[in-house]
């Protein structure tokens, strides 16, 4: 049995070898799930001599060839090392489909699977956690310390250092989704080409801008139960050129903070002390709104919302033509749920 916690994930991947025939990466941070799954697949492919190839199989591939995943996973390659099959959990890639491969040990390839946020009793998660030659790796939102390490490592590889004040500001503007964080760091490295040290002005120029305020308006309206205002603000931000997927990431970030706040209070902390623990610090103008939302949303309902947000993020990535409609539906559902739970509202 191998269940890897989120803070152990990077070290697990570094030491990953052929002892593990199948690895599941799951969590609400879709970008982090995808990045770690890709690294694991590459690591497993390189672990054999000669090295194997990584074969990516999407749900669309299985529409045309429903048995392709099972065939590829059980076929020994004629040339090169054992292949690595990299796929994503879906209606065609389920615990029921994968169970024979793991329990009957018919895998000829290594298997890497991506999934969204899975509960402890989810059948797919339990399958990988209980299998002696498999592992389930949790991938949750980067915390401040993790983000700082990621920033320092990325900048060091680019030959850059960073002022302490600039580092603090940069970390406060990153998080929620690893793919978005990587993109912001890449922009920063390109912007500062020719320099050796990053300063606060560089962060202000590249990472975060006026669109952050517009995103905040959308998110706060939805989480407060104001559906009409959320959709109005969404229209404005889309008209300005922002993508619908960026809005989903902002919603995800906010609900993670709200969940962290609600969990602290449920554990006995006061609202004041729980708010002080949040990083980045809560702006004084947002504080009363966040307090009201914390009284509206329970921990259980926030967990349901986070799962819905992660599912929407995944569907939006796979169906770019539907991302706006999916985002609108998400905001409406969240706003409706928030409005239904406001104190004094008839149930």
N, C-alpha and C positions, 0 to 999 in steps of 0.2 A: 504494500500500500504506500503510495507516494502522493501527498497533497502539499504542494509548494505554496507558501504564503508570498504575498506580493513583494515583501522586502527581501525575499530569498531568491527571487526569480532570476535576476541577472547572474548571480553566482551559479545557479543551477544550470543556466544555458552555457556558461563558460566551461563547466565540467561535464556537459552532456556527451554521452557516448552510446555505443550500440547496446548497452544494457537495457535501454529504454526503446522499445519497438514502437510505442505510440505515445504522443504527448498532446494534451488538450490545453489550449490557452483560452481563458475566459475572463470576462469582466466588462464593466460599463465603459471603460476607455478604449473605444474601438481602434484608435490609432496605436495605442500601446500594445493591444492584443496582436494587431497585424505586424507591428515591428518585431515583437519578440518571437512570434511564430515564424517569421521569415528568417530571423537569425538562427533559430533552432533548426529549421530545415537545412540551412546552409551548413551548420555545424555537423549535423548527422550525415549529410552527404560527403563531407570532407573526412569523416571519421574512418571510412573504409579505405582499403588499399586494393585496387585502384579506387579513386573517389567515385561516388555515384552521382546521378543527376536528380535534380528537383523537378517533379512533375506537378504542375498546378492544375487542379480540377475544380471548376466552378459549377454551380447548380445548373447553369445553362448548358454545360457539356453533358450533364446527365439527362437533360430533356431529350436529347437525341440518342444517347446511349445509356440507358438506365443502369446497366450492369458494369459500366466502365470502371468505377471506383473499386469494386470488388475484384474485377479482373486484374487491374493494374497492381493492386495491393498484394495479390497472391501469385504474381508472375515473376519468375527469376529472369533478369535481363541476360541476353546472350553476350553482351559486351559490357565492360566496365563494372563498377561496384554496384551494390544494391541501390535501387532507386529510393527516393523519398517522395511520398505522395502528400501534397499539401492541399487541404481543402477547407471548407467552411461549413459549419452546422447549418442545416436547412431542412426543408420538408423531405428532401431526398437523402440527406445525410443525418441520420438519427441514431440514437442509442440502439434501437432495434436492429438497424442495418449493420452497425459496427460491432455489435456484441459477439457474433460468431467469430470474427477476425481475432478479437482479443481473448475470448474464453477458450476457443479451440486451437489457438496459437497457429493459425494458418497464414500469418503475415509473412510474405517474402520480402516486403519493402518496409521501410519505416513510415509511420503515419503521423502527420502533424495536422491538428484540427483547430480552427478558430471558432469561438462562440461568443455570444453576448453575456450579459450578467446572469449567472446561473445560481439558483438557490442550492443550499447544501443537500437537499433531498432530490434535486434534479437527476433524472435517470442517466443522462449523458455524463454529468460530473461524477456520479457514483461509479459508473462503469470504469472510468479512467483511474479514479482514486483507489479502487479495490483491486484492479488488475496488477499482478506482481511485476509485469514488465511494461507498465504504463505509468503516466504521471499526469496530474491536473495542476495547472499553474495559474494562480490568481493574478489578474492584472488590473489594479485599481489606480485611481487618479494619483498622479505624482504629488507627493508632499513637498514642503519647502526644501527640506534637506536633499531629497532626491533630485529636485529641479536644480538646485545649486550645483550638485555634482555633475548633472547632465550639461549644464551651461559651461562649467569650467572645462570639462572634457572636450566639448565641441569647440570651444574657443582655443584651447591649447593645441588641438589638432590643426587649427587654422593659423597658428602662430600668433595668437592674440592674447593679451591680458585684459583685465577689466578693473576699473576703480571700485572700491567697496560700495560706495553710494550707488553707482551704476548697476552693480550686481544686485543689490537689494531692490532697486526699482524694476529691473528686468524680471527677476523672479516673481515679483508681485503681479506682473502682467502676463505670466505664462501659466500653464497648467491645464487641467480638465481633459485635454486630449493630446496625446504624444505626437500625433501627426501634425497638428496645428503648431505645437511647440517647435518641432523640427523646422517647419516652414518659416517661423518667425526668426529662428536662429540663423537659418540660411540667408534670409534677407539682411540680417544684421552683419553677417560676415561679408557679404557682397558690398554693402554700403560702406563698410570701413576698410575696404581694400586699400592698401598703401599705408595704413596706420599700424601701430604695434599695440596700442592701448585704447580700449573703449571707455568713453566717458558718458555722463548723464545726458548730454546733448544728443549723442548718437542714439540713445534709447528713445528719447522723445521724438526724434526725427523718423524713426523706423518702426518701432514696436508699440503699437497702440496709438490711436488718434481720436479724432472726434467721433468716429464710428462706434467707439466703445460706449459713449454716452447713449447713442441711438440704440445699441444693442441692449443696454441696461433698461431702457424704457420698455422695450418689447418684453423682456424677461420678467420685470417687476409687475407689469400689468397682468401677464398670464398667471403668475404665481399668486396674485392678489385676487383673482377671480374676475378681472375686468376684460372680458373677451373682446368687446368692440374696440377698446383702446389698444389691446394687443395686436389685433389685425390691422388697425389703422397705422400703428407704428411699424408693423411689418411691411406694409405697402411702401411706406416712406423709405425704409432702409433698403428695400429691394430696388426701388427707383433710383437710389443713389449709387447703385452698382454692387452692393454687398450681396453675397450668395446666401441662399436659403440654408445651406449646410453650416455656414458660420453662425447663423442664428441658432441652429440646433445645438451646436457646441456651446454657445453662451448659455442656453437653457440648461444644458447638462451641468455646466460649471456651477451655476447658481443653485440648482437642486442638490448638488453634492455639498455645498456649503450649508444649505438649509438642513440637510440630513445630519451633518456633523454637529450643527448647533442643537438640533432637537435631541440627538443622542446624548449629548453632554448634559442637557437639562433632565432627561429621563434618568440619568445616572446620579442625579442629586445636585448638579451645579446650578447656581443662580443664573438668571438671564445675563446679568452683568459680567460674571466671570466667564460664562460660555462665549459671550461676544468677544471678550478680550483674548480668548485663545485662538480665534480665527485669524488666518493669514492668507492673503494680505489683510490688514486691518479694515474694519467696516467704516465707510465714510459716514460722517455724522448725519448727513441728509438722508442716507439710506437706512440708518439704524432703526427708526420707528417703523418703517415698512417691513423690515426683516423681523422685528419683534412681533408684529401683527401676523405675519405669515407663519411664524413659528408656533403661534397659538392656534392657528387654523389647521396646519398639517401635522398629523401624527407620524411617528416613525414608520409604522406599517404602511401608511398611505404614501409616504415618501419613497419607500422601497419599491412599491408598485409603480410609482411615477418614474423612478429611475430606470426600471426595466423597460417601460414604455418608451422613454426617451432613447435608450440604447437601441431598441428595435427600430425606431424611426430613423436614427442615424444610419444604421446599417442599410435599411431599405432605400434611403435617399442616395447613398453611395452607389448602390446597385442599379437604381432607376433615376438617373439624373433628370429625365424629362418629367418626373413626378415629384421632384424635391420640394417645389413650392406648395403643391397640394398637400403633401405629407406634412410639411411644416405648419401649414394653416390648421390642419386637423389636430396636430399635436397641441398647438396653442389653445385651440377651442376646448379640447378634452381637459387640459390642465386647468384652464380658467373655470370650466364648468365644475370640476372636482373641488376647486378652491372655494367657489361660490357656495356650493352645497354644504361646505363645512364651516362657514362663517358663523360665529356665535349668534344665536337668535334666529337663524334660518330654519324654517320648518323642514323636517326630515320626511 
